[in-house]
């Protein structure tokens, strides 16, 4: 009887301490998984393993495969979580995407999203070779977003020629930075630097 009570107490303690399951430990040995977390819609953080899909960057922005400590493996979509993270990567949900935080600060934060679109091309008439069969290809699209600390909405960054006009005004309360953008010394490709300088601007 005492032996049975001892086993029961041991099992309860193991569960209470959140002992990792065999499935979890097996996934942990897989180089595709990293220790990380998800944040539920209730703002509760759950630690576990996040699949790092190195070869398909866009997948990190559309869903996340997560292994819970009890071994449950589940794929989550942006509308099911507030965000997730692992190693040096942090993502937050925005509509149908997970946006990666590239540069964060007290005033403004820079985010990145990657999407892949499948483009179909109809059959083409080849010179002397007859009609070519329809084909399809994938087009990768990167988008960048800004959000001020006191704003709820995101602003997509435009890459057009009017970049200097729009963002010299957007960062206008930091005069030196606004001048660098206006004069073309800081451009679209310098977004991270721009955001970093703005966050440190007094």
C-alpha positions as CSV (number, residue, x, y, z in Angstrom):
1,X,0.0,0.0,0.0
2,X,2.8,2.4,0.9
3,X,4.6,1.5,-2.4
4,X,1.4,2.4,-4.3
5,X,1.1,5.7,-2.5
6,X,4.8,6.5,-3.3
7,X,4.3,5.8,-7.0
8,X,1.2,8.0,-7.1
9,X,3.0,10.8,-5.3
10,X,6.0,10.5,-7.7
11,X,3.7,10.7,-10.8
12,X,1.9,13.7,-9.4
13,X,5.2,15.5,-8.7
14,X,6.5,14.7,-12.2
15,X,3.4,16.2,-13.7
16,X,3.4,19.2,-11.4
17,X,7.0,19.9,-12.3
18,X,6.2,19.6,-16.0
19,X,8.7,16.8,-16.7
20,X,9.4,16.7,-20.5
21,X,7.8,13.8,-22.3
22,X,9.8,11.3,-24.5
23,X,8.2,12.8,-27.7
24,X,9.4,16.3,-26.6
25,X,12.9,15.1,-25.8
26,X,13.1,13.3,-29.2
27,X,12.0,16.5,-31.0
28,X,14.5,18.5,-29.0
29,X,17.3,16.3,-30.5
30,X,16.1,17.3,-34.0
31,X,18.2,20.1,-35.4
32,X,15.0,21.7,-37.0
33,X,13.6,22.5,-33.6
34,X,14.6,25.3,-31.2
35,X,13.6,26.0,-27.6
36,X,11.0,28.8,-27.8
37,X,7.5,29.8,-26.9
38,X,4.1,30.7,-28.1
39,X,1.8,33.4,-26.7
40,X,-1.9,32.5,-26.7
41,X,-4.8,34.9,-27.3
42,X,-5.1,35.0,-23.5
43,X,-1.6,36.4,-23.3
44,X,-0.3,33.3,-21.5
45,X,3.2,32.2,-22.6
46,X,3.8,28.5,-23.2
47,X,7.4,27.2,-23.4
48,X,8.2,24.4,-25.8
49,X,10.0,23.8,-29.1
50,X,9.5,25.8,-32.3
51,X,10.3,24.4,-35.7
52,X,12.8,26.6,-37.5
53,X,12.1,26.2,-41.2
54,X,15.4,27.5,-42.5
55,X,14.7,26.6,-46.2
56,X,11.3,28.2,-46.4
57,X,11.4,31.6,-44.8
58,X,7.8,32.5,-45.8
59,X,6.4,29.6,-43.7
60,X,7.7,31.3,-40.5
61,X,5.3,34.2,-41.4
62,X,2.2,32.0,-42.2
63,X,2.3,29.4,-39.4
64,X,4.4,27.9,-36.6
65,X,4.8,24.2,-35.7
66,X,5.1,23.9,-32.0
67,X,5.9,20.9,-29.7
68,X,4.4,21.2,-26.2
69,X,6.3,19.8,-23.2
70,X,3.8,16.9,-23.1
71,X,4.8,15.9,-26.6
72,X,1.8,17.3,-28.4
73,X,2.8,18.7,-31.8
74,X,0.6,21.3,-33.3
75,X,0.6,23.9,-36.1
76,X,-0.7,27.3,-35.2
77,X,-1.8,30.2,-37.5
78,X,-1.7,33.9,-36.8
79,X,-5.3,34.2,-35.8
80,X,-4.8,31.5,-33.1
81,X,-1.9,33.2,-31.3
82,X,-0.6,36.7,-30.2
83,X,2.9,35.6,-31.2
84,X,5.8,33.3,-30.9
85,X,9.6,33.3,-30.6
86,X,12.8,31.3,-30.4
87,X,16.6,32.2,-30.1
88,X,16.9,35.7,-31.5
89,X,13.6,35.7,-33.4
90,X,10.3,37.2,-32.2
91,X,7.1,37.2,-34.2
92,X,3.7,38.9,-33.5
93,X,0.4,38.1,-35.2
94,X,-1.1,40.6,-37.6
95,X,-4.2,39.6,-39.7
96,X,-3.1,36.5,-41.6
97,X,0.6,36.9,-41.0
98,X,3.3,36.6,-38.3
99,X,5.4,39.7,-38.5
100,X,9.1,39.4,-37.4
101,X,10.4,42.1,-35.1
102,X,13.6,43.4,-36.7
103,X,14.3,46.5,-34.6
104,X,12.4,47.4,-31.5
105,X,12.6,50.6,-29.4
106,X,10.6,53.0,-27.2
107,X,9.4,55.1,-30.0
108,X,8.9,52.9,-33.1
109,X,9.3,49.2,-34.1
110,X,10.2,47.8,-37.5
111,X,8.6,44.5,-38.6
112,X,9.1,42.2,-41.6
113,X,6.8,39.8,-43.4
114,X,7.6,37.4,-46.2
115,X,4.9,35.9,-48.5
116,X,5.1,33.6,-51.5
117,X,2.6,33.8,-54.3
118,X,2.1,31.1,-56.9
119,X,1.9,32.7,-60.4
120,X,0.4,30.7,-63.3
121,X,1.3,31.3,-66.9
122,X,-0.9,30.1,-69.7
123,X,0.3,28.0,-72.6
124,X,2.6,30.0,-74.9
125,X,3.2,29.6,-78.6
126,X,6.8,28.7,-79.1
127,X,8.5,29.7,-82.4
128,X,8.5,26.5,-84.5
129,X,8.0,24.3,-81.4
130,X,4.2,24.4,-81.1
131,X,2.3,25.4,-78.0
132,X,4.2,25.3,-74.7
133,X,2.3,23.8,-71.7
134,X,1.0,26.0,-68.9
135,X,3.5,26.6,-66.1
136,X,3.5,28.1,-62.7
137,X,6.2,29.7,-60.5
138,X,6.6,31.2,-57.0
139,X,7.2,34.9,-56.4
140,X,8.6,35.9,-53.0
141,X,7.4,39.2,-51.6
142,X,9.0,41.0,-48.6
143,X,7.1,43.7,-46.8
144,X,8.2,46.0,-44.0
145,X,6.0,47.7,-41.4
146,X,6.4,50.4,-38.9
147,X,4.4,50.9,-35.7
148,X,4.8,53.7,-33.2
149,X,4.6,52.8,-29.5
150,X,1.4,54.8,-29.0
151,X,-0.4,53.4,-32.1
152,X,-2.4,50.2,-32.6
153,X,-2.1,50.2,-36.4
154,X,0.8,49.1,-38.6
155,X,2.1,51.2,-41.5
156,X,3.6,49.4,-44.6
157,X,6.8,51.0,-45.7
158,X,6.8,52.0,-49.4
159,X,9.9,51.5,-51.5
160,X,9.0,54.0,-54.2
161,X,10.8,57.2,-55.2
162,X,8.7,59.1,-52.7
163,X,10.4,57.3,-49.8
164,X,12.4,60.3,-48.8
165,X,9.4,62.6,-48.8
166,X,7.2,60.3,-46.8
167,X,9.7,59.2,-44.2
168,X,11.5,62.5,-43.7
169,X,8.0,63.7,-42.6
170,X,7.3,60.5,-40.6
171,X,10.5,60.9,-38.6
172,X,10.3,64.7,-38.8
173,X,10.5,65.1,-35.0
174,X,14.1,64.0,-35.2
175,X,15.5,66.8,-37.4
176,X,19.0,65.4,-38.1
177,X,17.5,62.0,-39.1
178,X,14.8,63.6,-41.3
179,X,17.5,65.6,-43.1
180,X,19.6,62.5,-43.8
181,X,16.5,60.9,-45.3
182,X,15.5,64.0,-47.3
183,X,19.0,64.3,-48.7
184,X,19.1,60.6,-49.7
185,X,21.9,59.7,-47.3
186,X,19.6,57.2,-45.7
187,X,17.3,55.1,-48.0
188,X,14.9,52.1,-47.9
189,X,17.8,49.7,-47.5
190,X,18.8,51.5,-44.3
191,X,15.5,50.9,-42.6
192,X,17.0,49.2,-39.5
193,X,19.5,51.9,-39.1
194,X,16.9,54.6,-39.5
195,X,14.6,53.0,-36.8
196,X,17.6,52.5,-34.5
197,X,18.7,56.2,-34.9
198,X,15.1,57.4,-34.4
199,X,14.7,55.4,-31.1
200,X,17.9,57.0,-29.8
201,X,17.1,60.5,-31.0
202,X,16.4,63.1,-28.3
